[in-house]
Amino acid sequence: MKNIRIMKMTKMNIRTLLLGLMLTGSLSFVSAQTTKTDSAAGTTNTTATTTATQSANPAIDALKKQIEANPKDAEALSKLAGAYQEASDWTNAIVTWKKISVLLPDWAPSYYSQAYVYQNMKDDANAKLAYEKYIATVKPEEVEQNKKNLAYAYFYVAFSEQQSDPAKAKEHIAKSLQYDPTNQDAIKLSQALNS
């Protein structure tokens, strides 16, 4: 008799469990529908907020108007790219730095700035390419004033190549240390590469 009661209780518990799961599943489905709709609304609100924030930045707005009047104003473009960077608007920053590179292809700081933005975007491959372009674009008469940036650019390239091309990485880290012999990260990387 006890076994029959346990079987009936088990069947009853299983039915209750299944009914509960079905109800929970239905509730989850309804909740998912509601969440999806709320999420879409949230995205719209976020987009609207981002747009409002960008529009609320008077420095960016003024620079955009200045550039509309003179699209080849490299100084205004540079200030706009910097303003985007300060606002952590990496997408607009990179677009603006690239415009500057088209206008002034021999101006090395635009490539260094692109590399910086790509790093913030976690785009290591393009950061490396931009640092290499920066290194190649710095003119001999500009080396002295760009030593720290050159040291970092060479360090970044060496760090990026340490696995794929250790010989090149050694060359780059040596250059980095030539420009800044006190950089502890470069010293550590050099020791690792040369051990």
N, CA, C and O of each residue as an XYZ file, in Angstrom:
780
protein
N       0.818     -1.177      0.000
C       0.000      0.000      0.000
C       0.874      1.258      0.000
O       0.573      2.239     -0.680
N       1.951      1.208      0.769
C       2.854      2.333      0.869
C       3.490      2.648     -0.483
O       3.649      3.818     -0.831
N       3.858      1.607     -1.258
C       4.452      1.787     -2.584
C       3.473      2.449     -3.533
O       3.864      3.278     -4.355
N       2.190      2.086     -3.425
C       1.180      2.676     -4.304
C       1.042      4.162     -3.976
O       0.938      4.995     -4.877
N       1.041      4.491     -2.679
C       0.924      5.882     -2.268
C       2.134      6.675     -2.771
O       1.976      7.810     -3.221
N       3.323      6.107     -2.705
C       4.539      6.784     -3.179
C       4.464      6.977     -4.680
O       4.840      8.031     -5.192
N       3.969      5.940     -5.409
C       3.838      6.060     -6.861
C       2.847      7.157     -7.201
O       3.101      7.961     -8.097
N       1.700      7.205     -6.488
C       0.710      8.247     -6.761
C       1.292      9.613     -6.447
O       1.069     10.567     -7.192
N       2.048      9.722     -5.331
C       2.655     10.999     -4.974
C       3.711     11.388     -6.002
O       3.852     12.560     -6.350
N       4.454     10.388     -6.484
C       5.481     10.657     -7.487
C       4.830     11.144     -8.769
O       5.284     12.111     -9.381
N       3.716     10.439     -9.187
C       3.018     10.874    -10.397
C       2.462     12.277    -10.201
O       2.511     13.113    -11.103
N       1.929     12.521     -9.001
C       1.362     13.827     -8.707
C       2.477     14.882     -8.706
O       2.295     15.973     -9.246
N       3.607     14.568     -8.115
C       4.725     15.515     -8.083
C       5.273     15.761     -9.485
O       5.638     16.888     -9.820
N       5.333     14.725    -10.296
C       5.813     14.881    -11.667
C       4.848     15.767    -12.448
O       5.271     16.656    -13.188
N       3.513     15.514    -12.275
C       2.522     16.361    -12.959
C       2.660     17.807    -12.489
O       2.631     18.734    -13.298
N       2.809     17.990    -11.192
C       2.961     19.339    -10.642
C       4.229     19.981    -11.190
O       4.243     21.155    -11.560
N       5.293     19.185    -11.232
C       6.559     19.692    -11.755
C       6.413     20.091    -13.225
O       6.847     21.168    -13.633
N       5.788     19.196    -14.021
C       5.596     19.499    -15.440
C       4.712     20.723    -15.616
O       4.998     21.589    -16.442
N       3.632     20.793    -14.834
C       2.739     21.938    -14.915
C       3.504     23.213    -14.526
O       3.378     24.256    -15.167
N       4.294     23.093    -13.463
C       5.100     24.239    -13.024
C       6.100     24.657    -14.089
O       6.285     25.846    -14.351
N       6.742     23.669    -14.698
C       7.705     23.985    -15.759
C       7.013     24.628    -16.957
O       7.528     25.565    -17.566
N       5.817     24.093    -17.282
C       5.085     24.677    -18.408
C       4.705     26.121    -18.100
O       4.852     27.009    -18.940
N       4.212     26.343    -16.875
C       3.845     27.707    -16.499
C       5.072     28.614    -16.469
O       5.033     29.751    -16.940
N       6.146     28.099    -15.916
C       7.383     28.879    -15.855
C       7.885     29.154    -17.267
O       8.329     30.260    -17.574
N       7.811     28.148    -18.116
C       8.225     28.328    -19.511
C       7.379     29.384    -20.185
O       7.896     30.227    -20.917
N       6.082     29.341    -19.941
C       5.194     30.340    -20.527
C       5.511     31.710    -19.982
O       5.560     32.696    -20.718
N       5.726     31.757    -18.682
C       6.055     33.034    -18.091
C       7.385     33.547    -18.626
O       7.546     34.740    -18.882
N       8.341     32.628    -18.794
C       9.626     33.038    -19.336
C       9.462     33.551    -20.753
O      10.106     34.523    -21.148
N       8.601     32.897    -21.516
C       8.366     33.321    -22.880
C       7.764     34.724    -22.886
O       8.203     35.598    -23.633
N       6.750     34.925    -22.040
C       6.129     36.236    -21.954
C       7.176     37.252    -21.496
O       7.260     38.361    -22.025
N       7.953     36.858    -20.522
C       8.985     37.737    -20.012
C      10.006     38.049    -21.108
O      10.464     39.184    -21.240
N      10.355     37.028    -21.888
C      11.310     37.239    -22.965
C      10.730     38.212    -23.989
O      11.437     39.088    -24.488
N       9.442     38.059    -24.302
C       8.806     38.970    -25.240
C       8.843     40.398    -24.694
O       9.182     41.345    -25.404
N       8.488     40.525    -23.428
C       8.487     41.837    -22.810
C       9.897     42.400    -22.761
O      10.121     43.575    -23.053
N      10.848     41.546    -22.386
C      12.232     41.985    -22.297
C      12.730     42.433    -23.658
O      13.414     43.449    -23.774
N      12.385     41.671    -24.688
C      12.836     42.024    -26.026
C      12.294     43.392    -26.424
O      13.028     44.227    -26.952
N      11.012     43.617    -26.170
C      10.420     44.897    -26.504
C      11.062     46.004    -25.673
O      11.393     47.071    -26.190
N      11.234     45.734    -24.371
C      11.866     46.727    -23.508
C      13.293     46.990    -23.962
O      13.758     48.130    -23.960
N      13.976     45.929    -24.349
C      15.366     46.069    -24.778
C      15.444     46.936    -26.030
O      16.314     47.799    -26.145
N      14.524     46.698    -26.969
C      14.521     47.494    -28.192
C      14.260     48.955    -27.855
O      14.884     49.854    -28.420
N      13.340     49.182    -26.936
C      13.058     50.555    -26.529
C      14.277     51.153    -25.852
O      14.599     52.325    -26.047
N      14.957     50.330    -25.047
C      16.161     50.784    -24.359
C      17.240     51.171    -25.344
O      17.946     52.161    -25.147
N      17.370     50.388    -26.413
C      18.355     50.696    -27.441
C      18.021     52.022    -28.103
O      18.901     52.848    -28.344
N      16.739     52.218    -28.395
C      16.321     53.468    -28.999
C      16.642     54.624    -28.060
O      17.147     55.664    -28.481
N      16.337     54.420    -26.774
C      16.619     55.483    -25.815
C      18.112     55.739    -25.705
O      18.541     56.890    -25.624
N      18.911     54.671    -25.702
C      20.360     54.825    -25.626
C      20.869     55.587    -26.842
O      21.699     56.488    -26.722
N      20.363     55.214    -28.016
C      20.780     55.898    -29.235
C      20.396     57.366    -29.166
O      21.185     58.245    -29.510
N      19.179     57.616    -28.719
C      18.732     59.001    -28.613
C      19.599     59.759    -27.613
O      19.959     60.912    -27.849
N      19.933     59.115    -26.502
C      20.767     59.754    -25.491
C      22.157     60.039    -26.050
O      22.701     61.125    -25.848
N      22.735     59.054    -26.761
C      24.060     59.245    -27.347
C      24.028     60.400    -28.339
O      24.913     61.257    -28.333
N      23.010     60.422    -29.189
C      22.891     61.493    -30.166
C      22.731     62.831    -29.459
O      23.341     63.829    -29.842
N      21.898     62.836    -28.418
C      21.696     64.073    -27.675
C      22.994     64.518    -27.014
O      23.307     65.708    -26.993
N      23.753     63.560    -26.472
C      25.019     63.894    -25.826
C      25.991     64.473    -26.838
O      26.665     65.467    -26.566
N      26.064     63.844    -28.014
C      26.972     64.346    -29.033
C      26.527     65.739    -29.483
O      27.357     66.626    -29.680
N      25.242     65.922    -29.642
C      24.735     67.218    -30.057
C      24.911     68.245    -28.951
O      25.019     69.442    -29.216
N      24.940     67.767    -27.697
C      25.071     68.673    -26.566
C      26.522     69.104    -26.344
O      26.786     69.943    -25.483
N      27.462     68.547    -27.104
C      28.862     68.933    -26.947
C      29.129     70.147    -27.832
O      29.310     70.008    -29.042
N      29.156     71.325    -27.239
C      29.294     72.534    -28.054
C      30.622     72.605    -28.813
O      30.675     73.154    -29.913
N      31.690     72.057    -28.236
C      32.980     72.089    -28.930
C      32.919     71.270    -30.213
O      33.378     71.711    -31.266
N      32.346     70.073    -30.114
C      32.222     69.215    -31.300
C      31.314     69.872    -32.331
O      31.633     69.893    -33.520
N      30.183     70.409    -31.878
C      29.248     71.059    -32.807
C      29.900     72.243    -33.522
O      29.730     72.409    -34.730
N      30.636     73.058    -32.786
C      31.280     74.225    -33.385
C      32.332     73.797    -34.414
O      32.442     74.380    -35.493
N      33.098     72.770    -34.056
C      34.126     72.288    -34.984
C      33.500     71.677    -36.234
O      34.014     71.856    -37.338
N      32.397     70.959    -36.066
C      31.710     70.377    -37.231
C      31.237     71.482    -38.177
O      31.360     71.357    -39.395
N      30.699     72.554    -37.615
C      30.236     73.678    -38.441
C      31.411     74.338    -39.152
O      31.320     74.708    -40.323
N      32.504     74.475    -38.431
C      33.703     75.071    -39.023
C      34.197     74.208    -40.189
O      34.611     74.733    -41.223
N      34.151     72.899    -40.021
C      34.613     71.978    -41.065
C      33.633     71.934    -42.232
O      34.040     71.768    -43.382
N      32.346     72.082    -41.938
C      31.362     72.163    -43.027
C      31.680     73.347    -43.934
O      31.559     73.257    -45.156
N      32.087     74.453    -43.326
C      32.429     75.644    -44.100
C      33.730     75.468    -44.866
O      33.889     76.004    -45.962
N      34.675     74.705    -44.279
C      35.972     74.477    -44.924
C      36.425     73.048    -44.630
O      37.155     72.819    -43.665
N      35.995     72.075    -45.459
C      36.306     70.665    -45.205
C      37.801     70.324    -45.209
O      38.185     69.245    -44.756
N      38.638     71.217    -45.707
C      40.074     70.942    -45.756
C      40.839     71.659    -44.637
O      42.063     71.780    -44.696
N      40.124     72.125    -43.637
C      40.742     72.795    -42.496
C      41.340     71.723    -41.578
O      40.666     71.194    -40.694
N      42.601     71.422    -41.807
C      43.266     70.336    -41.071
C      43.356     70.627    -39.576
O      43.269     69.711    -38.757
N      43.530     71.884    -39.222
C      43.610     72.235    -37.800
C      42.280     71.969    -37.104
O      42.247     71.418    -36.003
N      41.193     72.359    -37.745
C      39.857     72.106    -37.163
C      39.573     70.606    -37.113
O      38.992     70.114    -36.146
N      39.978     69.887    -38.146
C      39.801     68.435    -38.147
C      40.583     67.793    -37.005
O      40.093     66.881    -36.338
N      41.792     68.275    -36.791
C      42.620     67.738    -35.713
C      41.973     67.997    -34.348
O      41.947     67.120    -33.485
N      41.459     69.197    -34.170
C      40.768     69.528    -32.917
C      39.510     68.668    -32.747
O      39.197     68.224    -31.642
N      38.795     68.439    -33.853
C      37.587     67.609    -33.790
C      37.947     66.172    -33.424
O      37.280     65.555    -32.593
N      38.990     65.644    -34.038
C      39.421     64.278    -33.711
C      39.794     64.188    -32.235
O      39.451     63.217    -31.560
N      40.498     65.203    -31.738
C      40.848     65.238    -30.323
C      39.625     65.312    -29.419
O      39.579     64.675    -28.367
N      38.644     66.089    -29.834
C      37.402     66.199    -29.054
C      36.659     64.864    -29.022
O      36.106     64.474    -27.994
N      36.653     64.171    -30.159
C      36.024     62.840    -30.186
C      36.768     61.889    -29.249
O      36.147     61.100    -28.536
N      38.093     61.967    -29.254
C      38.879     61.110    -28.361
C      38.548     61.412    -26.906
O      38.370     60.490    -26.110
N      38.464     62.690    -26.547
C      38.126     63.063    -25.173
C      36.757     62.534    -24.782
O      36.519     62.200    -23.621
N      35.860     62.461    -25.753
C      34.512     61.946    -25.496
C      34.459     60.420    -25.627
O      33.390     59.825    -25.492
N      35.594     59.791    -25.887
C      35.692     58.335    -26.112
C      34.793     57.874    -27.258
O      34.270     56.759    -27.242
N      34.625     58.733    -28.235
C      33.877     58.389    -29.441
C      34.906     57.926    -30.469
O      35.292     58.667    -31.374
N      35.336     56.680    -30.300
C      36.458     56.152    -31.075
C      36.142     56.049    -32.560
O      37.019     56.276    -33.393
N      34.911     55.711    -32.901
C      34.556     55.551    -34.317
C      34.704     56.881    -35.062
O      35.325     56.935    -36.123
N      34.137     57.943    -34.510
C      34.259     59.247    -35.170
C      35.695     59.769    -35.110
O      36.144     60.467    -36.019
N      36.406     59.431    -34.048
C      37.800     59.866    -33.943
C      38.634     59.261    -35.073
O      39.405     59.963    -35.727
N      38.476     57.951    -35.298
C      39.296     57.300    -36.337
C      38.928     57.817    -37.724
O      39.803     58.019    -38.567
N      37.646     58.031    -37.959
C      37.211     58.562    -39.256
C      37.841     59.939    -39.494
O      38.299     60.244    -40.595
N      37.853     60.752    -38.452
C      38.398     62.106    -38.576
C      39.911     62.080    -38.760
O      40.444     62.822    -39.585
N      40.616     61.229    -37.998
C      42.074     61.130    -38.181
C      42.418     60.650    -39.588
O      43.408     61.092    -40.170
N      41.608     59.750    -40.133
C      41.871     59.270    -41.499
C      41.669     60.387    -42.528
O      42.393     60.460    -43.522
N      40.691     61.244    -42.285
C      40.493     62.389    -43.187
C      41.740     63.277    -43.183
O      42.169     63.769    -44.226
N      42.307     63.470    -42.006
C      43.518     64.287    -41.883
C      44.670     63.637    -42.644
O      45.443     64.323    -43.313
N      44.784     62.317    -42.541
C      45.859     61.598    -43.244
C      45.732     61.726    -44.750
O      46.734     61.721    -45.466
N      44.505     61.842    -45.232
C      44.305     62.045    -46.668
C      44.747     63.456    -47.052
O      45.399     63.654    -48.077
N      44.387     64.433    -46.218
C      44.774     65.823    -46.491
C      46.277     66.047    -46.323
O      46.904     66.752    -47.114
N      46.846     65.434    -45.278
C      48.267     65.628    -44.949
C      48.948     64.269    -44.788
O      49.235     63.854    -43.665
N      49.209     63.575    -45.888
C      49.752     62.219    -45.784
C      51.139     62.132    -45.145
O      51.546     61.056    -44.708
N      51.864     63.239    -45.085
C      53.207     63.234    -44.485
C      53.207     63.717    -43.036
O      54.276     63.878    -42.446
N      52.044     63.948    -42.457
C      51.971     64.442    -41.083
C      51.886     63.250    -40.136
O      50.815     62.674    -39.943
N      53.012     62.888    -39.553
C      53.127     61.689    -38.714
C      52.164     61.635    -37.526
O      51.648     60.554    -37.239
N      51.892     62.729    -36.823
C      51.009     62.633    -35.658
C      49.618     62.055    -35.949
O      48.988     61.474    -35.065
N      49.148     62.215    -37.175
C      47.829     61.645    -37.479
C      47.870     60.113    -37.432
O      46.888     59.481    -37.042
N      48.984     59.522    -37.821
C      49.103     58.062    -37.780
C      49.277     57.566    -36.344
O      48.737     56.525    -35.969
N      50.027     58.313    -35.554
C      50.183     57.958    -34.137
C      48.822     58.016    -33.440
O      48.480     57.142    -32.643
N      48.058     59.054    -33.752
C      46.731     59.199    -33.154
C      45.790     58.091    -33.613
O      44.982     57.595    -32.828
N      45.890     57.705    -34.874
C      45.075     56.572    -35.345
C      45.418     55.314    -34.558
O      44.528     54.568    -34.148
N      46.699     55.084    -34.351
C      47.129     53.904    -33.601
C      46.556     53.934    -32.188
O      46.075     52.921    -31.682
N      46.611     55.098    -31.561
C      46.063     55.266    -30.213
C      44.571     54.924    -30.189
O      44.101     54.217    -29.297
N      43.844     55.427    -31.166
C      42.405     55.165    -31.235
C      42.153     53.676    -31.478
O      41.302     53.074    -30.823
N      42.889     53.087    -32.412
C      42.715     51.647    -32.667
C      42.994     50.827    -31.405
O      42.299     49.846    -31.141
N      43.996     51.219    -30.633
C      44.263     50.507    -29.384
C      43.064     50.587    -28.457
O      42.693     49.595    -27.830
N      42.458     51.758    -28.367
C      41.278     51.916    -27.513
C      40.080     51.138    -28.039
O      39.185     50.767    -27.280
N      40.074     50.895    -29.340
C      39.014     50.093    -29.943
C      39.331     48.597    -29.865
O      38.542     47.770    -30.322
N      40.470     48.255    -29.296
C      40.944     46.859    -29.176
C      41.195     46.234    -30.542
O      41.018     45.029    -30.724
N      41.608     47.060    -31.501
C      41.928     46.606    -32.860
C      43.456     46.608    -33.001
O      44.039     47.537    -33.560
N      44.085     45.556    -32.485
C      45.548     45.492    -32.429
C      46.211     45.467    -33.803
O      47.272     46.062    -33.994
N      45.594     44.789    -34.745
C      46.199     44.691    -36.075
C      46.303     46.068    -36.733
O      47.350     46.421    -37.275
N      45.222     46.839    -36.685
C      45.262     48.177    -37.282
C      46.102     49.139    -36.458
O      46.706     50.058    -37.011
N      46.149     48.943    -35.152
C      47.027     49.773    -34.311
C      48.469     49.567    -34.734
O      49.215     50.533    -34.891
N      48.865     48.323    -34.920
C      50.237     48.009    -35.336
C      50.548     48.653    -36.690
O      51.607     49.255    -36.871
N      49.621     48.521    -37.630
C      49.825     49.127    -38.955
C      49.963     50.642    -38.862
O      50.798     51.238    -39.542
N      49.141     51.261    -38.019
C      49.207     52.719    -37.875
C      50.523     53.147    -37.213
O      51.104     54.160    -37.601
N      50.999     52.381    -36.215
C      52.289     52.700    -35.604
C      53.419     52.546    -36.618
O      54.344     53.358    -36.643
N      53.349     51.515    -37.448
C      54.376     51.336    -38.483
C      54.355     52.508    -39.467
O      55.407     52.982    -39.895
N      53.172     52.964    -39.817
C      53.047     54.108    -40.723
C      53.602     55.367    -40.045
O      54.267     56.183    -40.683
N      53.325     55.510    -38.759
C      53.867     56.639    -38.001
C      55.399     56.629    -38.038
O      56.029     57.642    -38.340
N      55.978     55.482    -37.730
C      57.439     55.341    -37.717
C      58.021     55.725    -39.078
O      59.024     56.434    -39.162
N      57.378     55.247    -40.134
C      57.867     55.509    -41.486
C      57.687     56.966    -41.902
O      58.403     57.456    -42.776
N      56.739     57.656    -41.283
C      56.410     59.017    -41.706
C      57.184     60.094    -40.948
O      57.322     61.214    -41.440
N      57.686     59.772    -39.765
C      58.451     60.770    -38.999
C      59.704     61.138    -39.803
O      60.498     60.278    -40.180
N      59.852     62.433    -40.049
C      61.002     62.920    -40.816
C      62.227     63.016    -39.905
O      62.079     63.211    -38.699
N      63.439     62.881    -40.466
C      64.654     62.945    -39.647
C      64.731     64.192    -38.755
O      65.192     64.122    -37.616
N      64.281     65.316    -39.279
C      64.336     66.546    -38.481
C      63.281     66.576    -37.366
O      63.314     67.457    -36.507
N      62.351     65.621    -37.378
C      61.297     65.554    -36.360
C      61.578     64.502    -35.283
O      60.835     64.398    -34.307
N      62.629     63.737    -35.456
C      62.911     62.623    -34.547
C      63.086     63.097    -33.111
O      62.521     62.509    -32.189
N      63.856     64.143    -32.919
C      64.163     64.610    -31.554
C      62.891     64.937    -30.771
O      62.755     64.548    -29.611
N      61.976     65.641    -31.396
C      60.749     66.026    -30.700
C      59.758     64.870    -30.583
O      58.777     64.980    -29.848
N      59.991     63.783    -31.281
C      59.077     62.634    -31.266
C      59.663     61.393    -30.596
O      59.134     60.294    -30.764
N      60.742     61.553    -29.846
C      61.426     60.384    -29.278
C      60.511     59.497    -28.433
O      60.502     58.278    -28.599
N      59.757     60.095    -27.543
C      58.883     59.293    -26.662
C      57.842     58.528    -27.474
O      57.590     57.351    -27.215
N      57.239     59.195    -28.450
C      56.234     58.534    -29.282
C      56.856     57.449    -30.156
O      56.272     56.382    -30.345
N      58.041     57.730    -30.685
C      58.744     56.714    -31.471
C      59.090     55.512    -30.602
O      58.947     54.366    -31.028
N      59.544     55.779    -29.384
C      59.883     54.681    -28.466
C      58.667     53.801    -28.232
O      58.766     52.574    -28.267
N      57.512     54.431    -27.992
C      56.313     53.635    -27.746
C      55.871     52.894    -29.010
O      55.477     51.730    -28.938
N      55.933     53.555    -30.152
C      55.521     52.917    -31.406
C      56.380     51.683    -31.692
O      55.862     50.622    -32.040
N      57.693     51.835    -31.541
C      58.584     50.680    -31.746
C      58.304     49.583    -30.718
O      58.320     48.397    -31.051
N      58.050     49.976    -29.485
C      57.722     48.993    -28.440
C      56.458     48.219    -28.822
O      56.422     46.993    -28.725
N      55.433     48.935    -29.253
C      54.161     48.288    -29.601
C      54.344     47.299    -30.747
O      53.822     46.185    -30.711
N      55.089     47.720    -31.758
C      55.327     46.842    -32.913
C      56.138     45.621    -32.467
O      55.843     44.499    -32.878
N      57.141     45.833    -31.643
C      57.948     44.708    -31.141
C      57.084     43.749    -30.333
O      57.172     42.532    -30.495
N      56.263     44.299    -29.475
C      55.374     43.476    -28.654
C      54.442     42.645    -29.547
O      54.206     41.465    -29.286
N      53.922     43.277    -30.597
C      53.006     42.593    -31.520
C      53.693     41.474    -32.300
O      53.060     40.482    -32.659
N      54.993     41.637    -32.561
C      55.721     40.677    -33.398
C      56.519     39.644    -32.611
O      57.158     38.778    -33.209
N      56.495     39.716    -31.305
C      57.367     38.842    -30.513
C      57.135     37.360    -30.779
O      58.081     36.578    -30.691
N      55.921     36.950    -31.098
C      55.638     35.541    -31.381
C      55.828     35.207    -32.858
O      56.402     34.173    -33.197
N      55.348     36.080    -33.726
C      55.361     35.778    -35.163
C      56.715     36.017    -35.829
O      57.075     35.305    -36.767
N      57.466     37.006    -35.357
C      58.751     37.317    -35.977
C      59.723     37.847    -34.910
O      59.969     39.051    -34.839
N      60.272     36.951    -34.088
C      61.146     37.385    -32.992
C      62.354     38.218    -33.435
O      62.782     39.113    -32.708
N      62.900     37.937    -34.606
C      64.057     38.703    -35.087
C      63.668     40.169    -35.310
O      64.390     41.078    -34.900
N      62.527     40.388    -35.959
C      62.057     41.764    -36.173
C      61.699     42.420    -34.851
O      61.963     43.605    -34.643
N      61.100     41.649    -33.963
C      60.738     42.183    -32.645
C      61.989     42.683    -31.925
O      61.958     43.736    -31.287
N      63.083     41.936    -32.023
C      64.350     42.360    -31.394
C      64.849     43.676    -31.985
O      65.322     44.550    -31.259
N      64.739     43.813    -33.310
C      65.154     45.058    -33.958
C      64.316     46.236    -33.450
O      64.835     47.307    -33.133
N      63.017     46.003    -33.387
C      62.108     47.077    -32.966
C      62.302     47.451    -31.499
O      62.251     48.630    -31.149
N      62.520     46.473    -30.654
C      62.693     46.786    -29.233
C      64.022     47.512    -29.012
O      64.128     48.361    -28.127
N      65.028     47.181    -29.811
C      66.308     47.897    -29.721
C      66.116     49.368    -30.091
O      66.683     50.254    -29.452
N      65.314     49.622    -31.127
C      65.015     50.997    -31.540
C      64.230     51.713    -30.444
O      64.489     52.879    -30.147
N      63.283     51.017    -29.852
C      62.485     51.599    -28.776
C      63.385     52.061    -27.638
O      63.241     53.171    -27.127
N      64.311     51.200    -27.252
C      65.224     51.530    -26.158
C      66.229     52.615    -26.554
O      66.723     53.355    -25.703
N      66.523     52.699    -27.838
C      67.397     53.772    -28.322
C      66.728     55.125    -28.064
O      67.395     56.085    -27.675
N      65.415     55.200    -28.280
C      64.690     56.458    -28.102
C      64.309     56.720    -26.649
O      64.212     57.874    -26.230
N      64.092     55.650    -25.877
C      63.760     55.822    -24.456
C      64.333     54.656    -23.659
O      63.649     53.657    -23.438
N      65.582     54.783    -23.229
C      66.240     53.688    -22.508
C      65.680     53.450    -21.103
O      66.069     52.484    -20.446
N      64.775     54.313    -20.635
C      64.224     54.155    -19.282
C      62.878     53.437    -19.258
O      62.350     53.165    -18.180
N      62.314     53.126    -20.420
C      60.997     52.484    -20.476
C      61.097     51.058    -19.927
O      61.690     50.182    -20.558
N      60.517     50.837    -18.758
C      60.630     49.547    -18.076
C      59.974     48.406    -18.854
O      60.485     47.287    -18.866
N      58.840     48.690    -19.505
C      58.181     47.646    -20.299
C      59.069     47.220    -21.470
O      59.162     46.035    -21.790
N      59.714     48.190    -22.097
C      60.610     47.881    -23.214
C      61.830     47.097    -22.729
O      62.292     46.173    -23.398
N      62.342     47.477    -21.560
C      63.495     46.751    -21.000
C      63.113     45.303    -20.736
O      63.875     44.393    -21.064
N      61.952     45.080    -20.153
C      61.497     43.705    -19.846
C      61.289     42.904    -21.136
O      61.669     41.736    -21.221
N      60.689     43.540    -22.124
C      60.470     42.841    -23.385
C      61.808     42.510    -24.049
O      61.979     41.422    -24.598
N      62.734     43.429    -23.999
C      64.068     43.185    -24.567
C      64.741     42.008    -23.883
O      65.327     41.152    -24.545
N      64.659     41.964    -22.574
C      65.250     40.851    -21.822
C      64.582     39.537    -22.193
O      65.259     38.522    -22.359
N      63.268     39.545    -22.325
C      62.543     38.326    -22.696
C      62.920     37.853    -24.093
O      63.093     36.657    -24.326
N      63.047     38.804    -25.026
C      63.381     38.457    -26.410
C      64.818     37.976    -26.549
O      65.116     37.140    -27.402
N      65.693     38.492    -25.729
C      67.119     38.168    -25.847
C      67.588     37.095    -24.872
O      68.790     36.870    -24.730
N      66.652     36.433    -24.202
C      67.070     35.390    -23.272
C      67.031     34.017    -23.898
O      67.356     33.029    -23.240
